[in-house]
């Protein structure tokens, strides 16, 4: 399954969001999600197979950790969109600066 197919499922994205703040056990994840333990485990398996998380056994527990390397494919895909938005935001900033420098704020020319 591709990284994008794995990320298409909202509960898997929630799991990744939870793992951004640090390592978590399956028990921690189940407590934080509106899902049963078997469902969380299935999602974790798919995330692990996609290379998005890694698991570290710790006695009887399994601790899951986010793998930033697994998100490189998504990051590469997003790069042109970041440039697109950066250009648009730069243009907006220049326009706002011009308005501010020009003194032609929205309240000028308004009649009371």
DSSP file (Angstrom, degrees, kcal/mol; ACC not computed):
  #  RESIDUE AA STRUCTURE BP1 BP2  ACC     N-H-->O    O-->H-N    N-H-->O    O-->H-N    TCO  KAPPA ALPHA  PHI   PSI    X-CA   Y-CA   Z-CA
    1    1 A X              0   0    0      0, 0.0     2,-0.0     0, 0.0     0, 0.0   0.000 360.0 360.0 360.0 136.1    0.0    0.0    0.0
    2    2 A X     >  -     0   0    0      1,-0.1     4,-2.2     4,-0.0     5,-0.2  -0.280 360.0-112.9 -72.7 160.3    1.4    3.4   -0.9
    3    3 A X  H  > S+     0   0    0      1,-0.2     4,-2.5     2,-0.2     5,-0.2   0.896 118.8  52.2 -57.1 -41.6    2.1    6.1    1.7
    4    4 A X  H  > S+     0   0    0      1,-0.2     4,-1.0     2,-0.2    -1,-0.2   0.884 107.9  50.3 -67.0 -37.9   -0.7    8.2    0.3
    5    5 A X  H  4 S+     0   0    0      2,-0.2     4,-0.4     1,-0.2     3,-0.3   0.895 111.6  48.8 -65.5 -39.6   -3.2    5.3    0.5
    6    6 A X  H >< S+     0   0    0     -4,-2.2     3,-1.0     1,-0.2    -2,-0.2   0.919 112.4  48.1 -64.8 -43.4   -2.2    4.7    4.1
    7    7 A X  H 3< S+     0   0    0     -4,-2.5    -1,-0.2     1,-0.2    -2,-0.2   0.628  93.3  78.0 -74.7 -12.6   -2.6    8.4    4.9
    8    8 A X  T 3< S+     0   0    0     -4,-1.0     2,-0.5    -3,-0.3    -1,-0.2   0.752  76.1  85.6 -67.0 -22.6   -6.0    8.7    3.2
    9    9 A X  S X> S-     0   0    0     -3,-1.0     4,-1.5    -4,-0.4     3,-0.6  -0.708  74.5-146.2 -85.2 121.4   -7.6    7.0    6.3
   10   10 A X  H 3> S+     0   0    0     -2,-0.5     4,-2.1     1,-0.2    -1,-0.1   0.834  95.0  55.4 -58.9 -37.4   -8.4    9.7    9.0
   11   11 A X  H 3> S+     0   0    0      1,-0.2     4,-2.0     2,-0.2    -1,-0.2   0.857 105.8  52.3 -67.1 -32.9   -7.8    7.4   12.0
   12   12 A X  H <> S+     0   0    0     -3,-0.6     4,-2.1     2,-0.2    -1,-0.2   0.880 108.5  51.0 -69.2 -36.2   -4.3    6.7   10.8
   13   13 A X  H  X S+     0   0    0     -4,-1.5     4,-2.5     2,-0.2    -2,-0.2   0.888 108.0  53.0 -65.8 -37.5   -3.6   10.4   10.5
   14   14 A X  H  X S+     0   0    0     -4,-2.1     4,-2.4     2,-0.2    -2,-0.2   0.909 107.2  51.7 -61.6 -41.6   -4.9   10.8   14.0
   15   15 A X  H  X S+     0   0    0     -4,-2.0     4,-2.1     1,-0.2    -2,-0.2   0.931 110.2  48.4 -61.0 -45.5   -2.4    8.2   15.2
   16   16 A X  H  X S+     0   0    0     -4,-2.1     4,-1.2     1,-0.2    -1,-0.2   0.901 109.0  54.0 -62.0 -40.2    0.4   10.0   13.5
   17   17 A X  H  X S+     0   0    0     -4,-2.5     4,-0.5     1,-0.2     3,-0.5   0.915 109.2  48.2 -59.4 -42.7   -0.7   13.3   15.1
   18   18 A X  H >< S+     0   0    0     -4,-2.4     3,-0.9     1,-0.2    -1,-0.2   0.878 109.2  53.0 -65.2 -37.3   -0.6   11.6   18.5
   19   19 A X  H >< S+     0   0    0     -4,-2.1     3,-1.3     1,-0.2    47,-0.5   0.679  91.3  75.9 -75.0 -16.5    2.9   10.3   17.8
   20   20 A X  H 3< S+     0   0    0     -4,-1.2    -1,-0.2    -3,-0.5    -2,-0.2   0.845  93.7  52.5 -60.3 -32.1    4.2   13.7   16.8
   21   21 A X  T << S-     0   0    0     -3,-0.9    -1,-0.3    -4,-0.5     2,-0.2   0.527 127.8 -67.5 -84.7  -4.6    4.3   14.6   20.5
   22   22 A X  S <  S-     0   0    0     -3,-1.3    -1,-0.3    -4,-0.2    42,-0.1  -0.770  70.6 -35.8 143.0 173.9    6.3   11.5   21.4
   23   23 A X        -     0   0    0     -2,-0.2     2,-0.3    -3,-0.1    42,-0.2  -0.275  55.1-174.1 -64.1 147.7    6.4    7.8   21.7
   24   24 A X  E     -A   64   0A   0     40,-2.1    40,-3.5     4,-0.0     2,-0.1  -0.995  20.8-127.5-144.8 149.1    3.2    6.0   22.8
   25   25 A X  E  >  -A   63   0A   0     -2,-0.3     4,-2.2    38,-0.2    38,-0.2  -0.456  35.6-107.1 -84.9 166.6    2.2    2.5   23.6
   26   26 A X  H  > S+     0   0    0     36,-0.9     4,-2.9     1,-0.2     5,-0.2   0.907 123.0  55.7 -59.4 -41.2   -0.8    0.8   22.0
   27   27 A X  H  > S+     0   0    0      1,-0.2     4,-2.1     2,-0.2    -1,-0.2   0.907 106.9  49.1 -58.6 -43.7   -2.7    1.3   25.3
   28   28 A X  H  > S+     0   0    0      2,-0.2     4,-1.4     1,-0.2    -1,-0.2   0.915 112.5  48.0 -61.3 -43.4   -2.0    5.0   25.2
   29   29 A X  H  X S+     0   0    0     -4,-2.2     4,-1.0     1,-0.2     3,-0.2   0.915 110.2  50.9 -66.0 -42.9   -3.2    5.3   21.6
   30   30 A X  H >< S+     0   0    0     -4,-2.9     3,-0.6     1,-0.2     5,-0.4   0.903 109.2  52.1 -60.8 -40.5   -6.4    3.3   22.4
   31   31 A X  H 3< S+     0   0    0     -4,-2.1    -1,-0.2     1,-0.2    -2,-0.2   0.814 112.6  45.3 -65.3 -29.8   -7.1    5.6   25.3
   32   32 A X  H 3< S+     0   0    0     -4,-1.4     2,-0.3    -3,-0.2    -1,-0.2   0.567 109.1  63.6 -91.3  -9.3   -6.7    8.7   23.1
   33   33 A X  S << S-     0   0    0     -4,-1.0     2,-0.8    -3,-0.6     7,-0.1  -0.829  80.0-125.1-118.3 153.4   -8.8    7.4   20.1
   34   34 A X  S    S+     0   0    0     -2,-0.3     2,-0.3     2,-0.0    -3,-0.1  -0.198  81.0 101.2 -86.3  45.2  -12.4    6.4   19.7
   35   35 A X  S    S-     0   0    0     -2,-0.8    -2,-0.2    -5,-0.4     2,-0.1  -0.919  75.2-109.7-130.7 152.6  -11.4    3.0   18.4
   36   36 A X     >  -     0   0    0     -2,-0.3     4,-2.2     1,-0.1     3,-0.4  -0.423  37.8-107.5 -75.6 157.3  -11.1   -0.5   19.8
   37   37 A X  H  > S+     0   0    0      1,-0.2     4,-2.6     2,-0.2     5,-0.2   0.881 117.6  53.6 -56.3 -44.6   -7.7   -2.0   20.5
   38   38 A X  H  > S+     0   0    0      1,-0.2     4,-1.9     2,-0.2    -1,-0.2   0.882 110.0  49.1 -60.9 -34.9   -7.8   -4.5   17.5
   39   39 A X  H  > S+     0   0    0     -3,-0.4     4,-2.2     2,-0.2    -2,-0.2   0.920 110.8  49.0 -68.8 -43.8   -8.7   -1.6   15.2
   40   40 A X  H  X S+     0   0    0     -4,-2.2     4,-2.7     1,-0.2    -2,-0.2   0.916 110.3  52.3 -60.8 -42.8   -5.8    0.5   16.5
   41   41 A X  H  X S+     0   0    0     -4,-2.6     4,-2.1     1,-0.2    -1,-0.2   0.884 108.2  50.8 -61.9 -39.0   -3.4   -2.4   16.1
   42   42 A X  H  X S+     0   0    0     -4,-1.9     4,-1.9     2,-0.2    -1,-0.2   0.916 111.4  47.9 -64.8 -42.5   -4.5   -2.9   12.4
   43   43 A X  H  X S+     0   0    0     -4,-2.2     4,-2.5     1,-0.2    -2,-0.2   0.916 110.9  51.3 -63.6 -42.2   -3.9    0.7   11.7
   44   44 A X  H  X S+     0   0    0     -4,-2.7     4,-2.6     1,-0.2    -1,-0.2   0.874 106.6  54.8 -63.3 -36.6   -0.5    0.6   13.4
   45   45 A X  H  X S+     0   0    0     -4,-2.1     4,-2.6     2,-0.2    -1,-0.2   0.936 110.3  45.4 -61.8 -46.2    0.4   -2.5   11.3
   46   46 A X  H  X S+     0   0    0     -4,-1.9     4,-1.8     2,-0.2    -2,-0.2   0.895 112.9  50.4 -65.2 -40.1   -0.4   -0.6    8.1
   47   47 A X  H  <>S+     0   0    0     -4,-2.5     5,-2.5     2,-0.2     6,-0.9   0.893 112.2  48.2 -63.5 -39.5    1.5    2.5    9.3
   48   48 A X  H ><5S+     0   0    0     -4,-2.6     3,-1.3     4,-0.2    -2,-0.2   0.922 110.3  50.6 -66.1 -44.9    4.5    0.3   10.1
   49   49 A X  H 3<5S+     0   0    0     -4,-2.6    -1,-0.2     1,-0.3    -2,-0.2   0.815 108.8  52.7 -63.7 -30.5    4.4   -1.5    6.8
   50   50 A X  T 3<5S-     0   0    0     -4,-1.8    -1,-0.3    -5,-0.2    -2,-0.2   0.523 116.4-116.8 -81.5  -5.8    4.3    1.9    5.0
   51   51 A X  T < 5S+     0   0    0     -3,-1.3    19,-0.4    -4,-0.3    -3,-0.2   0.667  83.5 117.8  80.5  16.6    7.4    3.0    7.0
   52   52 A X  S   <S+     0   0    0     -5,-2.5    15,-2.9    -6,-0.2     2,-0.3   0.722  77.0  23.7 -89.2 -23.3    5.6    5.8    8.8
   53   53 A X  E     -B   66   0A   0     -6,-0.9     2,-0.3    13,-0.3    13,-0.2  -0.942  65.4-151.6-135.3 159.3    6.1    4.4   12.3
   54   54 A X  E     -B   65   0A   0     11,-2.5    11,-2.4    -2,-0.3     2,-0.4  -0.947  13.0-139.3-127.8 155.2    8.4    2.0   14.0
   55   55 A X  E     -B   64   0A   0     -2,-0.3     2,-0.5     9,-0.2     9,-0.2  -0.914   9.8-166.7-117.8 141.1    7.8   -0.3   17.0
   56   56 A X  E     -B   63   0A   0      7,-2.7     7,-2.5    -2,-0.4     2,-0.1  -0.968  20.8-134.3-126.0 113.1   10.1   -1.0   19.9
   57   57 A X  E     -B   62   0A   0     -2,-0.5     2,-0.3     5,-0.2     5,-0.2  -0.444  22.0-176.7 -65.2 139.1    9.3   -3.9   22.2
   58   58 A X  E >   -B   61   0A   0      3,-3.1     3,-2.4     1,-0.1     2,-0.3  -0.794  58.8 -68.0-139.8  92.1    9.6   -3.0   25.9
   59   59 A X  T 3  S-     0   0    0     -2,-0.3    -1,-0.1     1,-0.3     0, 0.0  -0.466 119.3 -12.3  57.5-118.7    8.9   -6.0   28.0
   60   60 A X  T 3  S+     0   0    0     -2,-0.3    -1,-0.3    -3,-0.1     2,-0.2   0.561 127.2  80.3 -86.2  -8.6    5.2   -6.8   27.5
   61   61 A X  E <   - B   0  58A   0     -3,-2.4    -3,-3.1   -36,-0.0     2,-0.5  -0.582  66.6-143.8-100.1 160.0    4.5   -3.4   25.8
   62   62 A X  E     - B   0  57A   0     -5,-0.2   -36,-0.9    -2,-0.2     2,-0.5  -0.991  16.2-156.7-120.5 123.0    5.1   -2.2   22.3
   63   63 A X  E     -AB  25  56A   0     -7,-2.5    -7,-2.7    -2,-0.5     2,-0.3  -0.872   7.4-151.7-104.6 128.1    6.1    1.4   22.0
   64   64 A X  E     -AB  24  55A   0    -40,-3.5   -40,-2.1    -2,-0.5     2,-0.4  -0.777  12.0-173.8-103.8 144.0    5.4    3.2   18.7
   65   65 A X  E     - B   0  54A   0    -11,-2.4   -11,-2.5    -2,-0.3     2,-0.2  -0.987  28.5-110.2-136.7 141.9    7.4    6.1   17.3
   66   66 A X  E     - B   0  53A   0    -47,-0.5     2,-0.7    -2,-0.4   -13,-0.3  -0.490  24.4-146.8 -69.0 138.0    6.9    8.3   14.3
   67   67 A X    >   -     0   0    0    -15,-2.9     3,-1.1    -2,-0.2     4,-0.4  -0.914   8.3-167.4-108.9 105.0    9.5    7.8   11.5
   68   68 A X  G >  S+     0   0    0     -2,-0.7     3,-1.6     1,-0.3     4,-0.2   0.838  85.8  65.3 -60.2 -32.6   10.1   11.1    9.8
   69   69 A X  G >  S+     0   0    0      1,-0.3     3,-1.5     2,-0.2     4,-0.3   0.836  92.6  62.3 -60.0 -32.2   11.9    9.3    7.0
   70   70 A X  G <  S+     0   0    0     -3,-1.1     3,-0.4   -19,-0.4    -1,-0.3   0.705  98.7  56.1 -66.9 -19.5    8.6    7.7    6.0
   71   71 A X  G <> S+     0   0    0     -3,-1.6     4,-2.6    -4,-0.4    -1,-0.3   0.395  77.3  96.0 -93.7   2.9    7.1   11.1    5.3
   72   72 A X  H <> S+     0   0    0     -3,-1.5     4,-2.8     1,-0.2     5,-0.2   0.873  81.1  54.8 -61.3 -37.9    9.7   12.1    2.7
   73   73 A X  H  > S+     0   0    0     -3,-0.4     4,-1.8    -4,-0.3    -1,-0.2   0.913 111.5  44.3 -61.7 -42.5    7.6   10.9   -0.2
   74   74 A X  H  > S+     0   0    0     -4,-0.3     4,-2.2     2,-0.2    -2,-0.2   0.912 112.5  52.4 -67.9 -42.8    4.8   13.2    1.0
   75   75 A X  H  X S+     0   0    0     -4,-2.6     4,-1.2     1,-0.2    -2,-0.2   0.908 109.3  49.4 -59.9 -43.2    7.2   16.0    1.7
   76   76 A X  H  < S+     0   0    0     -4,-2.8     4,-0.5     1,-0.2     3,-0.3   0.887 111.1  49.8 -63.7 -39.1    8.6   15.7   -1.9
   77   77 A X  H  < S+     0   0    0     -4,-1.8     4,-0.4     1,-0.2     3,-0.4   0.868 111.7  48.8 -67.4 -36.0    5.1   15.7   -3.3
   78   78 A X  H >X S+     0   0    0     -4,-2.2     4,-2.1     1,-0.2     3,-0.7   0.689  87.3  89.2 -77.3 -19.3    4.1   18.9   -1.3
   79   79 A X  H 3X S+     0   0    0     -4,-1.2     4,-2.0    -3,-0.3    -1,-0.2   0.876  87.1  47.0 -51.7 -49.5    7.3   20.9   -2.3
   80   80 A X  H 3> S+     0   0    0     -4,-0.5     4,-2.1    -3,-0.4    -1,-0.3   0.852 111.7  52.4 -64.2 -30.5    5.8   22.5   -5.5
   81   81 A X  H <> S+     0   0    0     -3,-0.7     4,-2.6    -4,-0.4    -1,-0.2   0.862 105.9  53.6 -71.3 -35.1    2.7   23.4   -3.6
   82   82 A X  H  X S+     0   0    0     -4,-2.1     4,-2.7     2,-0.2    -2,-0.2   0.922 109.4  48.4 -62.2 -43.3    4.7   25.1   -0.9
   83   83 A X  H  X S+     0   0    0     -4,-2.0     4,-2.3     2,-0.2    -2,-0.2   0.909 110.0  53.0 -62.9 -41.2    6.4   27.2   -3.5
   84   84 A X  H  X S+     0   0    0     -4,-2.1     4,-1.8     1,-0.2    -2,-0.2   0.946 113.8  41.4 -57.0 -50.5    3.0   28.0   -5.0
   85   85 A X  H  X S+     0   0    0     -4,-2.6     4,-2.8     1,-0.2     5,-0.2   0.859 110.8  56.8 -69.8 -34.7    1.7   29.2   -1.7
   86   86 A X  H  X S+     0   0    0     -4,-2.7     4,-2.5     1,-0.2    -1,-0.2   0.913 107.6  49.0 -61.9 -41.7    5.0   31.0   -0.8
   87   87 A X  H  X S+     0   0    0     -4,-2.3     4,-2.2     2,-0.2    -1,-0.2   0.917 112.9  47.3 -62.9 -42.9    4.7   33.0   -4.0
   88   88 A X  H  X S+     0   0    0     -4,-1.8     4,-2.2     1,-0.2    -2,-0.2   0.903 113.4  47.4 -66.6 -40.9    1.1   33.9   -3.3
   89   89 A X  H  X S+     0   0    0     -4,-2.8     4,-2.6     2,-0.2    -1,-0.2   0.873 110.4  52.5 -69.4 -36.0    1.9   34.9    0.3
   90   90 A X  H  X S+     0   0    0     -4,-2.5     4,-2.5    -5,-0.2    -2,-0.2   0.912 110.2  48.9 -62.6 -41.9    4.9   37.0   -0.9
   91   91 A X  H  X S+     0   0    0     -4,-2.2     4,-2.2     2,-0.2    -2,-0.2   0.905 111.8  48.9 -64.6 -41.1    2.6   38.8   -3.3
   92   92 A X  H  X S+     0   0    0     -4,-2.2     4,-2.7     2,-0.2     5,-0.2   0.923 111.0  50.1 -63.4 -44.2    0.0   39.4   -0.5
   93   93 A X  H  X S+     0   0    0     -4,-2.6     4,-2.6     1,-0.2    -2,-0.2   0.917 110.5  49.8 -61.0 -43.6    2.7   40.7    1.8
   94   94 A X  H  X S+     0   0    0     -4,-2.5     4,-2.3     1,-0.2    -1,-0.2   0.904 111.6  49.0 -62.3 -40.7    4.0   43.1   -0.9
   95   95 A X  H  X S+     0   0    0     -4,-2.2     4,-2.3     2,-0.2    -2,-0.2   0.921 111.9  47.6 -65.7 -43.8    0.5   44.4   -1.5
   96   96 A X  H  X S+     0   0    0     -4,-2.7     4,-2.4     1,-0.2    -2,-0.2   0.892 111.7  50.7 -65.1 -38.8   -0.2   44.9    2.2
   97   97 A X  H  X S+     0   0    0     -4,-2.6     4,-2.9    -5,-0.2     5,-0.2   0.901 109.6  51.2 -62.9 -40.5    3.2   46.7    2.5
   98   98 A X  H  X S+     0   0    0     -4,-2.3     4,-2.3     2,-0.2     6,-0.3   0.906 110.5  48.3 -64.4 -41.7    2.3   48.9   -0.4
   99   99 A X  H  X>S+     0   0    0     -4,-2.3     5,-1.2     2,-0.2     4,-1.2   0.923 113.9  47.0 -62.7 -44.6   -1.1   49.8    1.1
  100  100 A X  H  <5S+     0   0    0     -4,-2.4     3,-0.3     1,-0.2    -2,-0.2   0.919 115.4  44.7 -64.8 -44.2    0.6   50.6    4.4
  101  101 A X  H  <5S+     0   0    0     -4,-2.9    -1,-0.2     1,-0.2    -2,-0.2   0.845 112.9  52.1 -68.2 -34.3    3.3   52.7    2.8
  102  102 A X  H  <5S-     0   0    0     -4,-2.3    -1,-0.2    -5,-0.2    -2,-0.2   0.704 102.1-133.6 -75.4 -21.5    0.8   54.5    0.6
  103  103 A X  T  <5 +     0   0    0     -4,-1.2     2,-0.9    -3,-0.3    -3,-0.2   0.660  64.7 131.7  75.4  14.6   -1.3   55.4    3.5
  104  104 A X      < +     0   0    0     -5,-1.2    -1,-0.1    -6,-0.3    -4,-0.1  -0.388  31.9 165.7 -98.0  57.6   -4.4   54.3    1.6
  105  105 A X    >   -     0   0    0     -2,-0.9     3,-1.2    -5,-0.1    -5,-0.0  -0.101  53.1 -97.6 -65.3 170.4   -5.9   52.2    4.4
  106  106 A X  T 3  S+     0   0    0      1,-0.3    -1,-0.1     3,-0.1    -2,-0.0   0.755 120.1  58.3 -64.5 -25.9   -9.4   51.0    4.2
  107  107 A X  T >  S+     0   0    0      2,-0.1     3,-1.2     3,-0.0    -1,-0.3   0.668  83.3  98.2 -84.0 -14.0  -10.7   53.8    6.4
  108  108 A X  T <  S+     0   0    0     -3,-1.2     3,-0.1     1,-0.2    -4,-0.0  -0.511  88.5  19.7 -72.8 139.1   -9.5   56.5    4.1
  109  109 A X  T 3  S+     0   0    0      1,-0.3     2,-0.3    -2,-0.2    -1,-0.2   0.348  91.2 130.2  86.7  -7.6  -12.1   57.9    1.9
  110  110 A X    <   -     0   0    0     -3,-1.2     2,-0.4     2,-0.0    -1,-0.3  -0.593  48.9-144.1 -78.3 140.2  -14.9   56.6    4.0
  111  111 A X              0   0    0     -2,-0.3    -1,-0.0    -3,-0.1    -3,-0.0  -0.851 360.0 360.0-106.5 142.4  -17.6   59.2    4.9
  112  112 A X              0   0    0     -2,-0.4    -1,-0.1     0, 0.0    -2,-0.0   0.396 360.0 360.0-105.0 360.0  -19.3   59.2    8.2
